[in-house]
Amino acid sequence: GRDVIIVTGRGRRSGERFRPILRPEVQRMLTEEFYPPISTSSLPGNMGALIVPKQDINAWLNHQRQQKGERILFVADILRDLTTGSRLERALRKRITKAPTS
């Protein structure tokens, strides 16, 4: 993989000229809404572009794969319980043992 460049522009058409709106929002989103956080730095000589390091991208992708794998294993366990009937059997046993006696 490679570093990724995100072009946000310099903010020339922002409400306040050259006061970027998109750039800080993209940086905030990458650090606060992604786990693990994805860092950015300025592209030398170009304030309208951000560099996202490939290491951060790879760490995020690996985390996503791991999370997906854990979810799949969880669902597989539930399906296994359903297909073997053990879950249903446990639920029925609970009901039978809790049934009131008169």
Salt bridges, closest charged atoms under 4 A:
GLU25 OE2 - ARG28 NH2 2.67
GLU32 OE1 - ARG28 NH1 3.26
GLU33 OE2 - ARG28 NH2 2.76
ASP77 OD1 - ARG80 NH1 3.03
ASP81 OD2 - ARG90 NH2 3.70
GLU89 OE2 - ARG93 NH2 2.09
